[in-house]
Structures are given as C-alpha cells and as structure tokens.
Amino acid sequence: MFAVLTRARKALCTAAVVASAGLLAACDVPTMTDLGGGSAGRGGPDIDPGAPVRVALLVPQSDSGAASIARDLENAARLAIADLDGVNIELAVYDTAGSGATAAAQAQRAVDEGAKIILGPLRGEVAVEASKVVADEGINVLAFSNNPSIAGGNLFVLGPTFENTADRLLGYARRQGRNKVAILHSDDVPGQFGRNAIQQAASQNGVSVAAVQSYPLSVDGVTNAAQGMAQVASNAGADSVFITTDATNAAMPLLLQVMPENGLDPSTYQYIGLTRWDVKPELFSYPGAEGAWFTLPNQAMQQNFSARYSAAYGASPHPLAGLAFDGIAAVGALVKQGRRDALTGRALTQSAGFQGTGGVFRLKSDGTNQRGLAVATVRNNQMVILDPAPSSFSGAGF
C-alpha cells in the first residue's frame, strides 16, 4: 500500500500541474461545430466509380510531436489501398503541421486538386477548421478524432468514443442484472466527458445512475474519493461502480487498491472500466481488478492488421494507425458498390457498416461512430473474454 501511494504521489503531483496537457492525449478538447447542428450531412460529390477516386489524407507531417503518427497513418492508408480489389484509390497526402489554419488551407487545396473525400486531420479542433472550408463544396471529412462534440454536418469522427464503450458495457451490465451504477470520475475534461457518456448510455439501456463522485488530481483527492466510495455506493443502493480513469493514469492503481480496502468489495460491487485495462496488465494484480469489466476491439482482426503492418513496414503501427486503414476500407467498400453517390453522407452512414482493423464499425447520422467491442474481465491476473465482439450489426453486442 505504501509503494502504491508513493508512486501515485510522484505522478499525480506532476499531473496536477499539467492536467489539461497530460490527460487530453486520448480525448480532444471539446469544440462544437456549427455545420449542421449535430446531424451529419447527406450531401457529397458525385463520382465515377469506374475511374480513379482521389482521396486526401491530412496529417501533421511537420509537427515534431506527431510526425511519427502521421507516418503510420499514411502507411496504414496505403496498406488498405493495396487490399482493394477492383477499386482505384488515388491517395494525396497533405501536411497540416498540426495547425487549424494550415489544415483549412490544405483541405481547400486538396478539393481544388480533385479530392472527393478527406481523411484526417488528427486532432478534433484542427479537423473542425478543415471541415468548415470544404462544407460548401459538399466534401465529407472523416477525422481521426474521438471527440463526439465536433461531429456533425460534413464532419465524421473515426476514433473510438466513450459513448460507444459505455453503451456496450451498460447494455451488458443490464443483461447481467446490474442496473444501478455509481460513477467515479476525475474532475477534469476527460473525466467529465466520461461521466457524460456513462450517463447517456445508462439512460439508453435502462440503467439508473445512483451516484456520481468526482476526485481532484492529487493523491489526497484520489485517496479520499477511493476511501469514501463504499459509503457513496451503499447509500445510493448501487450495484456497480463505473470508473472513467484511463488505465495508464497514476490514479488507477490507487483506486483499485484503496477502494477494496475500504469496503467496496469487488465480489459485491461490479467494477467497470471505461478504458482498456489490458494496455496496462500490471493493473490485473490489484484487488479491484479481479472480476472487473472493460471492452476491447476484435483481437484477432487487430492482431492481423498489426502483423501485416509490421511485415510491410518493419515496425509495429501506432495505436491510431488503424483509423486510416478503416477510412480507406470504408471508402473502398462504397466505391466498389458502383454508386455515383458512394461518398455522400447517406452512403457513408449505411446501416451494414464496414469491416475495419478492430472489427465491424459504422458511421452514424450524427457524425459519430459505433464499433463492435468485446467485453473482457480479469481472472487470476489474466484477461478473459466474457462476450466476444459481434461480427455484424445484427449481433448480440448491439
């Protein structure tokens, strides 16, 4: 217990100073787009499906902090193009430099040079600027962001969202007889996004939010919240505790150690995680991890993509690289149907969806996305799949 507190104290003291910068790595700052009032556009350009289709890829090649991600996104896009049978995709790559103004200029240039759809940019606020300048020309943008608040109009997000994960987990919880959840979240933007996603998913799945508890980014703040969660959950009549904290955050080991020690027994209360805990297998040894639920993509498909990427480029792909592959896979599947309207909002949001690097996914009419996820748990320090990722949108996970 002392070692846990010591490690957490060092990490959380740093986090308290750079909370916004450090904790937003996986969740863009919310920025609302005014292009369509939250509903994805139905428009788009006509194409000749028998001719080469020009696709623009906007990535931050000259941004020193993201150049390697840009490279992997481009590599993944080219790998996807090589898979296409009977479809001619002409990829044109444009450097955003990680800047909204540059991305806007490059998006306009890409369309002027014949692009029929745009993949990227990487971050949400940059994607908003790019999408604005091409909206009047009916060009759709498939951004690599995971921020649902920017989606709508001609802007779609490809990144996995908290809403999708929360919906999968609470749908599963409801089927297991768990219907009153307490939410524990950090008092910052990612934590608030996570809380909101859980509340929305609870409403959609007939689960009651029994209590909501936040904690500040400090050792004392995390410890006090962890020590008090048993009382909070008991007083509210909760049967589960949904934790928004990222698995890689220094607060997570502290939560999984202190909560069980202070009466939040994992054999009584179902622990649920909003992020993938398998990326930090060291967590599996903490008492709060035993029996907990979290989600992950179709592992067979994800491993297949990673192996193919490594064989082609001699290194493992960045975790975000698969989003570029998914974008090209969706475009290619639609163009292969032979439709002149293949790249319109109506076509992009087809209910059958597409097969991507992590399994089945589809774009929704509000510009967000839905992905097929497996539900996993921890047993004796090992990850076990409880409910496999569905292979289609008629599967049990939807």
C-alpha positions as CSV (number, residue, x, y, z in Angstrom):
1,M,0.0,0.0,0.0
2,F,2.8,2.4,0.8
3,A,4.5,1.8,-2.5
4,V,1.3,2.4,-4.3
5,L,0.9,5.8,-2.6
6,T,4.5,6.8,-3.2
7,R,4.3,6.1,-6.9
8,A,0.9,7.8,-7.2
9,R,2.1,10.8,-5.3
10,K,5.0,11.4,-7.7
11,A,2.9,11.0,-10.8
12,L,-0.2,12.9,-9.5
13,C,1.8,15.9,-8.4
14,T,3.0,16.3,-12.0
15,A,-0.5,15.6,-13.3
16,A,-1.9,18.4,-11.1
17,V,0.4,20.9,-12.8
18,V,-0.2,19.7,-16.4
19,A,-3.7,18.2,-16.1
20,S,-5.1,19.6,-19.4
21,A,-2.0,18.7,-21.5
22,G,-1.3,15.3,-20.0
23,L,-4.8,13.9,-19.6
24,L,-6.1,15.0,-23.0
25,A,-3.9,12.8,-25.0
26,A,-6.8,10.4,-25.7
27,C,-9.6,12.9,-25.7
28,D,-9.7,16.2,-27.7
29,V,-10.7,19.5,-26.1
30,P,-14.4,19.8,-26.9
31,T,-15.1,22.1,-29.8
32,M,-18.6,22.5,-31.2
33,T,-19.0,22.6,-35.0
34,D,-21.8,24.7,-36.4
35,L,-22.0,22.7,-39.7
36,G,-25.4,21.0,-39.4
37,G,-26.5,21.2,-35.8
38,G,-25.1,17.9,-34.8
39,S,-26.6,15.9,-37.7
40,A,-24.3,14.5,-40.4
41,G,-24.8,15.9,-43.9
42,R,-26.4,13.8,-46.6
43,G,-24.6,15.6,-49.4
44,G,-21.4,14.7,-51.1
45,P,-19.8,14.8,-54.6
46,D,-20.8,12.6,-57.5
47,I,-18.0,10.3,-58.5
48,D,-17.3,8.0,-61.4
49,P,-16.8,4.6,-59.6
50,G,-15.0,3.2,-62.7
51,A,-12.3,5.9,-62.6
52,P,-9.6,6.7,-60.0
53,V,-11.1,8.3,-56.9
54,R,-8.9,10.9,-55.3
55,V,-8.8,10.8,-51.5
56,A,-6.9,13.4,-49.5
57,L,-5.1,12.4,-46.3
58,L,-4.5,15.3,-44.0
59,V,-1.8,14.5,-41.4
60,P,0.7,16.6,-39.3
61,Q,3.9,15.5,-41.1
62,S,5.9,18.5,-40.0
63,D,4.6,18.6,-36.4
64,S,7.6,17.2,-34.4
65,G,5.3,15.9,-31.7
66,A,3.1,13.9,-34.1
67,A,5.2,13.3,-37.2
68,S,5.6,9.6,-36.4
69,I,1.8,9.2,-36.0
70,A,1.4,11.0,-39.4
71,R,3.8,8.5,-41.0
72,D,2.0,5.5,-39.5
73,L,-1.4,6.8,-40.6
74,E,-0.1,7.2,-44.2
75,N,1.4,3.7,-44.1
76,A,-1.8,2.2,-42.9
77,A,-3.8,4.0,-45.6
78,R,-1.5,2.7,-48.3
79,L,-1.8,-0.8,-46.8
80,A,-5.6,-0.6,-47.1
81,I,-5.4,0.7,-50.7
82,A,-3.3,-2.4,-51.6
83,D,-6.2,-4.6,-50.3
84,L,-8.8,-3.1,-52.6
85,D,-10.0,-5.3,-55.4
86,G,-11.3,-3.5,-58.5
87,V,-11.2,-0.1,-56.9
88,N,-8.7,2.6,-57.8
89,I,-8.0,5.0,-54.9
90,E,-5.6,7.8,-55.6
91,L,-4.1,8.9,-52.3
92,A,-2.9,12.5,-52.0
93,V,-1.2,13.4,-48.7
94,Y,-1.2,17.0,-47.3
95,D,0.7,18.3,-44.3
96,T,-1.4,20.1,-41.7
97,A,1.6,20.9,-39.4
98,G,-0.9,20.3,-36.6
99,S,-2.4,23.7,-37.2
100,G,-6.0,24.5,-37.8
101,A,-5.3,27.4,-40.2
102,T,-2.9,25.2,-42.2
103,A,-5.3,22.3,-42.2
104,A,-8.0,24.6,-43.6
105,A,-5.8,25.8,-46.4
106,Q,-4.7,22.3,-47.2
107,A,-8.2,21.0,-47.2
108,Q,-9.2,23.6,-49.7
109,R,-6.2,22.9,-51.8
110,A,-7.0,19.2,-51.7
111,V,-10.5,19.8,-53.0
112,D,-9.3,22.2,-55.7
113,E,-6.9,19.4,-56.8
114,G,-9.8,17.0,-57.2
115,A,-10.2,15.2,-53.8
116,K,-13.7,13.7,-53.3
117,I,-13.3,13.0,-49.6
118,I,-10.9,13.9,-46.8
119,L,-9.3,11.5,-44.2
120,G,-8.0,13.3,-41.1
121,P,-6.9,15.6,-39.6
122,L,-5.6,14.0,-36.5
123,R,-7.0,16.3,-33.7
124,G,-10.5,17.5,-33.3
125,E,-10.0,21.2,-33.3
126,V,-7.9,21.0,-36.4
127,A,-10.5,18.8,-38.1
128,V,-13.2,21.4,-37.4
129,E,-11.2,24.1,-39.3
130,A,-10.6,21.7,-42.2
131,S,-14.2,20.7,-42.5
132,K,-15.6,24.3,-42.4
133,V,-13.8,25.4,-45.6
134,V,-15.0,22.4,-47.7
135,A,-18.6,22.2,-46.4
136,D,-20.0,24.5,-49.1
137,E,-18.5,22.1,-51.7
138,G,-20.2,19.1,-50.3
139,I,-16.9,17.3,-49.3
140,N,-17.1,15.0,-46.3
141,V,-14.3,14.8,-43.7
142,L,-13.5,11.6,-41.8
143,A,-11.4,12.8,-38.9
144,F,-9.2,10.6,-36.7
145,S,-10.6,12.4,-33.6
146,N,-12.5,10.6,-30.8
147,N,-14.4,13.8,-29.8
148,P,-18.1,13.4,-30.5
149,S,-18.8,17.0,-29.8
150,I,-17.2,18.1,-33.0
151,A,-19.2,15.7,-35.2
152,G,-22.0,16.8,-37.5
153,G,-22.5,18.4,-40.8
154,N,-19.8,17.2,-43.2
155,L,-17.6,16.1,-40.3
156,F,-17.4,12.5,-39.0
157,V,-15.1,11.1,-36.3
158,L,-13.5,7.7,-36.7
159,G,-11.9,7.4,-33.3
160,P,-13.4,5.1,-30.6
161,T,-15.8,7.1,-28.4
162,F,-16.6,6.9,-24.7
163,E,-20.3,6.8,-25.7
164,N,-19.8,3.6,-27.7
165,T,-17.8,1.9,-24.9
166,A,-20.2,3.0,-22.2
167,D,-23.2,1.8,-24.2
168,R,-21.6,-1.7,-24.8
169,L,-20.8,-2.1,-21.1
170,L,-24.0,-0.9,-19.7
171,G,-26.0,-3.0,-22.2
172,Y,-24.0,-6.0,-21.0
173,A,-24.5,-5.0,-17.3
174,R,-28.2,-4.7,-17.8
175,R,-28.4,-8.2,-19.2
176,Q,-26.4,-9.5,-16.2
177,G,-28.9,-7.9,-13.8
178,R,-26.8,-4.9,-12.8
179,N,-29.0,-1.8,-13.1
180,K,-27.8,0.8,-10.6
181,V,-24.4,2.3,-11.3
182,A,-22.3,4.8,-9.3
183,I,-19.9,6.8,-11.5
184,L,-16.4,7.8,-10.3
185,H,-14.5,10.3,-12.5
186,S,-11.6,12.7,-12.4
187,D,-12.6,16.4,-12.1
188,D,-11.2,17.4,-15.5
189,V,-12.2,17.4,-19.1
190,P,-11.7,13.7,-19.9
191,G,-13.4,12.7,-16.6
192,Q,-16.4,14.9,-17.4
193,F,-16.6,13.5,-21.0
194,G,-16.6,10.1,-19.5
195,R,-19.2,10.9,-16.9
196,N,-21.5,12.3,-19.6
197,A,-21.0,9.3,-21.8
198,I,-21.9,6.9,-19.0
199,Q,-25.0,9.0,-18.0
200,Q,-26.2,8.9,-21.7
201,A,-25.6,5.2,-22.0
202,A,-27.3,4.5,-18.7
203,S,-30.4,6.3,-20.0
204,Q,-30.4,4.3,-23.3
205,N,-30.0,1.0,-21.5
206,G,-32.5,1.4,-18.7
207,V,-29.8,1.6,-16.0
208,S,-30.1,4.1,-13.1
209,V,-27.2,6.4,-12.2
210,A,-27.4,6.0,-8.4
211,A,-24.5,8.4,-7.6
212,V,-21.8,10.5,-9.2
213,Q,-18.5,11.1,-7.4
214,S,-15.5,13.2,-8.7
215,Y,-12.0,13.5,-7.5
216,P,-9.3,16.2,-7.9
217,L,-5.9,15.4,-9.4
218,S,-4.0,14.9,-6.2
219,V,-3.0,12.0,-4.1
220,D,-5.2,13.2,-1.2
221,G,-8.1,13.8,-3.6
222,V,-7.9,10.3,-5.2
223,T,-7.4,8.7,-1.8
224,N,-10.3,10.5,-0.2
225,A,-12.6,9.6,-3.1
226,A,-11.5,6.0,-3.0
227,Q,-12.0,5.7,0.7
228,G,-15.5,7.1,0.5
229,M,-16.8,5.3,-2.5
230,A,-18.1,2.3,-0.5
231,Q,-20.3,4.6,1.6
232,V,-21.4,6.5,-1.5
233,A,-22.3,3.3,-3.4
234,S,-24.0,1.8,-0.3
235,N,-26.1,4.9,0.5
236,A,-27.2,5.1,-3.2
237,G,-28.1,1.4,-3.5
238,A,-25.6,1.0,-6.4
239,D,-24.7,-2.5,-7.5
240,S,-21.7,-1.4,-9.7
241,V,-19.1,1.3,-9.9
242,F,-18.1,2.7,-13.3
243,I,-14.6,4.2,-13.3
244,T,-13.7,6.7,-16.1
245,T,-10.0,6.9,-15.2
246,D,-7.6,5.9,-18.0
247,A,-5.7,2.7,-17.3
248,T,-2.4,4.4,-17.8
249,N,-3.2,7.2,-15.3
250,A,-1.3,7.2,-12.0
251,A,-4.6,7.3,-10.1
252,M,-5.8,3.9,-11.3
253,P,-3.6,1.7,-9.1
254,L,-4.5,3.8,-6.1
255,L,-8.2,3.4,-6.8
256,L,-8.0,-0.3,-7.4
257,Q,-6.1,-0.8,-4.1
258,V,-7.8,1.6,-1.8
259,M,-11.5,1.1,-2.7
260,P,-11.5,-2.6,-1.9
261,E,-9.5,-2.0,1.3
262,N,-12.3,0.5,2.4
263,G,-15.4,-1.7,1.9
264,L,-16.0,-1.6,-1.9
265,D,-15.8,-5.3,-2.2
266,P,-15.4,-6.5,-5.9
267,S,-17.4,-9.6,-5.0
268,T,-20.4,-7.4,-4.2
269,Y,-20.0,-4.4,-6.4
270,Q,-19.2,-4.8,-10.1
271,Y,-16.2,-2.7,-11.1
272,I,-16.4,-1.4,-14.7
273,G,-13.7,0.5,-16.6
274,L,-14.3,3.0,-19.4
275,T,-10.9,2.5,-20.9
276,R,-8.9,-0.6,-22.0
277,W,-7.2,-2.1,-18.9
278,D,-5.3,-4.7,-20.9
279,V,-3.0,-2.0,-22.1
280,K,-1.7,-1.9,-18.5
281,P,-1.6,-5.5,-17.4
282,E,0.1,-4.5,-14.2
283,L,-3.3,-3.4,-13.0
284,F,-4.5,-7.0,-13.0
285,S,-2.7,-7.7,-9.7
286,Y,-4.7,-5.1,-7.8
287,P,-7.7,-6.3,-5.8
288,G,-10.2,-4.0,-7.5
289,A,-9.3,-5.5,-11.0
290,E,-10.4,-9.0,-10.2
291,G,-13.7,-9.6,-11.9
292,A,-13.8,-6.1,-13.4
293,W,-15.3,-5.4,-16.9
294,F,-13.8,-3.4,-19.7
295,T,-14.0,-3.5,-23.5
296,L,-11.6,-4.1,-26.4
297,P,-11.9,-4.5,-30.2
298,N,-11.8,-7.8,-32.0
299,Q,-8.4,-9.0,-31.1
300,A,-7.9,-11.5,-34.0
301,M,-8.5,-8.7,-36.5
302,Q,-6.4,-6.2,-34.6
303,Q,-3.5,-8.6,-34.4
304,N,-3.8,-9.5,-38.1
305,F,-3.6,-5.8,-39.0
306,S,-0.6,-5.3,-36.7
307,A,1.2,-8.3,-38.2
308,R,0.6,-7.2,-41.8
309,Y,1.7,-3.7,-41.0
310,S,4.9,-4.9,-39.3
311,A,5.7,-7.2,-42.2
312,A,5.2,-4.3,-44.7
313,Y,7.0,-1.5,-42.8
314,G,9.3,-3.3,-40.3
315,A,7.8,-1.8,-37.2
316,S,4.6,-2.0,-35.1
317,P,1.9,0.6,-36.0
318,H,0.9,3.4,-33.7
319,P,-2.4,2.6,-32.0
320,L,-4.2,5.2,-34.1
321,A,-2.8,4.0,-37.4
322,G,-5.7,1.6,-37.9
323,L,-8.1,4.5,-38.2
324,A,-6.6,5.5,-41.6
325,F,-6.9,1.9,-42.7
326,D,-10.6,1.9,-41.6
327,G,-11.3,5.1,-43.5
328,I,-9.9,3.8,-46.7
329,A,-11.7,0.4,-46.2
330,A,-15.0,2.3,-45.9
331,V,-14.3,4.4,-49.0
332,G,-13.2,1.4,-51.0
333,A,-16.2,-0.7,-50.0
334,L,-18.6,2.1,-51.0
335,V,-16.9,2.8,-54.3
336,K,-16.9,-0.9,-55.1
337,Q,-20.7,-0.8,-55.0
338,G,-20.6,1.2,-58.2
339,R,-22.6,4.1,-56.9
340,R,-22.1,7.6,-58.1
341,D,-23.2,8.8,-54.6
342,A,-20.8,6.5,-52.8
343,L,-19.1,9.3,-50.9
344,T,-22.3,11.1,-49.7
345,G,-23.4,11.3,-46.1
346,R,-26.2,8.9,-46.9
347,A,-23.8,6.3,-48.3
348,L,-21.2,6.7,-45.5
349,T,-23.9,6.0,-42.9
350,Q,-25.1,2.7,-44.4
351,S,-26.5,0.6,-41.6
352,A,-24.5,-2.5,-42.5
353,G,-21.3,-0.7,-41.7
354,F,-17.8,-1.8,-42.7
355,Q,-15.1,-4.2,-41.6
356,G,-12.1,-2.4,-40.1
357,T,-8.9,-3.3,-38.2
358,G,-10.7,-3.9,-34.9
359,G,-13.8,-5.5,-36.3
360,V,-17.1,-4.1,-37.6
361,F,-17.9,-0.4,-37.4
362,R,-20.3,2.1,-38.9
363,L,-20.7,5.9,-39.1
364,K,-23.8,7.3,-37.6
365,S,-26.1,10.0,-38.8
366,D,-24.9,12.4,-36.1
367,G,-21.3,12.1,-37.3
368,T,-20.1,9.8,-34.5
369,N,-19.4,6.1,-34.9
370,Q,-20.3,2.7,-33.5
371,R,-17.8,-0.1,-33.2
372,G,-18.2,-3.8,-32.3
373,L,-16.5,-4.4,-29.0
374,A,-15.8,-7.4,-26.8
375,V,-16.4,-7.4,-23.1
376,A,-13.5,-8.7,-21.1
377,T,-12.8,-9.4,-17.4
378,V,-9.8,-10.2,-15.2
379,R,-9.5,-13.7,-13.6
380,N,-6.4,-14.7,-11.6
381,N,-4.3,-11.9,-13.2
382,Q,-5.3,-12.9,-16.7
383,M,-7.7,-11.2,-19.2
384,V,-10.7,-13.4,-20.2
385,I,-13.3,-12.5,-22.9
386,L,-16.8,-12.7,-21.4
387,D,-18.7,-11.6,-24.5
388,P,-17.0,-11.6,-27.9
389,A,-17.1,-8.7,-30.3
390,P,-20.0,-9.0,-32.7
391,S,-19.1,-9.7,-36.3
392,S,-22.1,-7.7,-37.7
393,F,-24.6,-5.2,-36.6
394,S,-27.2,-7.9,-36.1
395,G,-25.0,-9.5,-33.4
396,A,-25.7,-9.8,-29.7
397,G,-23.5,-6.9,-28.8
398,F,-25.8,-4.3,-30.5
